[in-house]
Amino acid sequence: MLQSTRTLVSQQQAATQHTKDPAHLIERYSLLHIIGEGQYGKVYKALHRRSGVMVAMKIISKINRKRVEIETYREEMRLLQQLDHPHIIRLIEYFETSTEIYIVTELCKCDLLVYLKRSGGFLRLEEVRGIAHQLVAALQYLHSMGVVHHDIKLPNALIGYDGRVKLCDLGLATQLSKDGRPIYVRALKGTPLYMAPEMLRKSRYTNKADLWSLGVVIYELYVGKTPFRTSTLADLKYNIMEEDIIWPKQIPSQLKVFLAGLLQRDQGKRTSWCKLRRERFLHSDDTEEEALAKDAAAEENMRNHYNNETKKIRLG
């Protein structure tokens, strides 16, 4: 599947350079069924007729959309065309008609939010570790390209048919200056539940804003909920900026250290890339068996606690 998708990408990029007929491009595909929809439009599972490769096709209507919205999609496509990484969604081709935008990408199974729900609301430690590895690799690549994603969250990480986790939805991404200077927040970008404190304060930020969001995602995958959750946006902002994180008592020590570094409110003290690559949690196989045994015992205790709390909720 991966190799056939790569081949299709190169073929379509070459072909697109030689045609400006959108109708001809659309006819390359057979739409099968809808696999997602929202305010942006609809996503179809589609078949590339000539190669037989299954793809995802997002169709976005231009009708009643502001010019700035349409340009945002174009900017995202221009960015994706520059990126090539196993943990970033692969753009196959992109084209427009007078009324619609068509975005063709590799087909994935589902996003991490759906996967989490299918898995019973939380993931095992080793699975969380594997996902963390892949998201760290994706972010390290983006940041090396001078790109801040701005919207790291479960729905924006897909699981491919090759088993890899792939970041998607770079519509809010920002290109940092070449010298890496902080950017001033003029308007909030992202999803508040996953947003770094400096973003909520509308102060200057760096690519470390993505690392905070990564911490929220990894916490959610293991615990089953985000570390900050309230009924109102105002309370949520206050909790993220001011309140201490409530750590589950049974959380494995290596994971807690890893998350505490990512969820440091002061971005100057937040885990650096140099330190992140050496985090013990990401390299558990190299640690002593005793440490792993303790973490396994802590995990089992946490699972029992979670299941008991879930039963209470259901009975209540």
N, C-alpha and C positions, 0 to 999 in steps of 0.2 A: 504493500500500500504506500509506504513512504517513498520508495524508489519511483513508483509510477506517478506519484504526485509531483516529485521533483522534476521528472521528465516532462510532465504536462506543464509545469510552471515555465520551464525554459522554452517549450514549444509555443505557448500562448504569448509570452512576452515578445518573442521574435515575430509572431504573426500579427500581434496588435500594432507593432511598429509600421506595418505595411497596409493597414486598412483603417479607414475612418467611417466605416459603415456599421453603425450599432445594430441594425437589423440582422446583418450577417453574423455578428458576434453572438447575439441572443440565440440564433438558430443552432449554434453549436451544442446547446444544452437542452435536455428534457427535464422539466420540473416534475418531481415525483410527489412530494407532500410537504406540508409546513412542519418545521421542527422548532420554530420559535417566532414570536411576534411581540411587538411593543409599539411605543409611540414613534419609534424610528421607521417602522415598516414591518416586513415579514422576511423570515429566513426559510429557504426551501432546501430540502435534500434534492440534489439534481444530478443528472448523469451527463457526463461529457460524451457525446455520441461517438465521436471518432475513436477515442482511446478506451472507453468503457470505465473510466475512473469516476467514482462518486465524489461529489464536491458539495460545499455549502454555498448557496447563492442568496445574498441579502439584497432585497429590492426596496429602495427608498423612494417614496414619491416626493417630487419637488414642489408639488402643488401646495400652496399656503405655507410654504417654508420661507423663512427669511434668507436673504443672500448670504449672511454670515454663517448660518447653519450649513448651507450647501458647501461653502468654502471650507468649513471645518472638516467635512467628510473628505474633501479633496486633499487637504493638508495631511490627514491621517493616511490616505492612500500613498501620497508622495513619501511619507515617512516609512511606511511598510515596505515600499519598493527598495528602500535603502538597507533594510534589515535582513539578515540571514542568520538565523540561530535555531537550533532544534527545540528551544523552549519559548519561541515567539511564533504566533500563528503565521502560517505561510500564505501570502497573497498570491493567487494564481493570475487573476486579471481584474481590471476595473474599467468600466465604460459607462457612458451616459447617453440618454436620449433627451429630447426636449422636456420630457415630463418625469423621467425616472433615473435613478442612479443604481447601477448593478455592481455588486462587489462579490467576487468569487474567491473563496478561500478553501483550504483543505478542510475536509469533513472530520469533525470530532464527535466523540460519544456523548459527552455532556459537560456541564461546568461543575466546579467543585461544590457549589451549593447543592445542586441536585445529587451529586455523589455522596455528600455528607448525609443528606436525608435518607438516601437509599441504604446507607451504612448504619442506620440506627441513631444518628444524631451526633456521633463522635467517631474518631478513628483511633486505631491502635498506635502505640508509640512509634514502632518501626515504620509504619506507613506515613505518619506525620513527618518523620525524619526524612524519608525519601522525597516527599513533596517539598519540604523545606529546601533540600539540596537543589532541586530543580528550579524553584522560584528564585533562590539566591543566584544561581547561574544566569537566569534570564535577566535579573535586575543588574547584575554585574556587567553583563553585555550592554544593556541599555545605557547604563551610566558611563561606560567606557566610550559610548557614542555621543555622550553629552546630552542624553535624553532623560527627563524625569517623567515617569508614567502618570502620576497624579491620581490614579483611581484603582489602586491595587485592592481587590476584594474578591470574595469567592466566585461571584458570577463572571468575573473577568479573567478567570483561569480555567482553561478547558482541558479535558483529558482526551488525548488523541487515540486513534485506533492503534497507534504504535506504542501505547502505554505511557507516553510522555505527557507531562503537564506543560501547557502552552499559554503564555500570557496573550490576551487579546484586548481589543477596544482601547486603542491609543488616541482616541478623539480629543482627550484633554491633555495629551502629552505636551511638554514644553522643552525647547532646546536651550540648554544653559549656554552662557557665554564661554568662549574658548578658555578663559582664565579661571572658570569655575566660580565666579563671584556669585554671592547670594542674589536671589531674585525677590523683588518686593511684591507682595500679594495685593493685587488691585481688586480682585473678586475671588470668592471661594471657588475652588476647583476640586471636585471629587465627591465622595459620599461621606457625610459627617461621621457615621459610625466608625469609619476607618481613617479619619483625617487626623493628621499630626497637630499638636497644640499650636505650633507656630503658624500653621495654616489658618486655624480657627481665629487666632489673634490678628490675622492679616499683617503679620510681620515678615521680615525677610526669611527666606528659606533656601535650602540646598537640596541636593538629591537625597539627603537623609530623611526627608519627609516620606519617601517611599519605604524606607527601612522601618519607620513607625508602622505604616500600613501593613507591611509584611508581618510584623510582630502581632498585630491584631488578628490577621488571617491564621497564623499558626496557632495562636491561643484558641481561636474559635474551632479549628479542626480537632484539637485535642479535648478541650473542655466542653464543647457543644454550644457555646454562646460567646459573644464578644465580651471583653473585659469591662466595657462601659456601656450600660444600657438603661435608659430611662424613658418615661412616657412623653417627655417634651424635648424639643430641640434645644431650648435654653438650658435645661438641666443637663442634657447630654454634653453640651459645650463646656459647662462648668465642671462636670465630672472629669472630662478629658484633660482640662487645663489645670484643675486644682486637686481633685480627690485622689487618694492612694488606690492603687490596684488591689483588689481583694484576690489573693492567691488561694486556690483550693489547697487544703492541707496536704493532700496526697499527691500533688504534682511532682513528678520526678525532678531531682535536683538539677541535673544537666539541662533539662528543658527550661526550668525556672530561670537559671542563670542566662541562658540564651535569650529568653523573652525579656528579661529585665534589662538587658543591654539594648534591645531594640525599642522597648517602651520607656526609654529615658526621656522625660519631658524636655530637658535641656538638650537641644540638638548638638551642642558642642561636646556634651558628655555621652551622647548616643554612640553605640557601637560603630567603629570605623570599619571600612572594608578590609583593612589589614587584619584587624582583630576578628572580624566576622569569619573570615576564611579559616581561622584557626580554632573556632569555637568547638569545644569538646562534644557538644550535642551532635554536631554534624559529622563527627568522626568517632562515633561510639565504639566501632569495631576495634579501635586501637587502644581502648581503655581497659582497666583491670576488670576481671570477671566479677569481683566483689561489688564494684560500683554498678555494674549492669544488673546484678541480682537485687540490689537495693532499689534501683529504679523500677525493676519488674514488679517487686513487691508493692512499691508505692502505687504503681499503675493499677494493680489488681484491687487495692484498697479503694482507689478513686472510682474504679468501675462499679464496685459494690455500692459505694456511697451514691453514685449517680443513679444506679438502678433503683435503689431504695427511694430516692427523692422522686424519681419518675413515677414509681408506684403510688406514692403519696398524692401526687398531682392527679393521677388518673382516678384514684379512689375518692379524692376530694371533689 
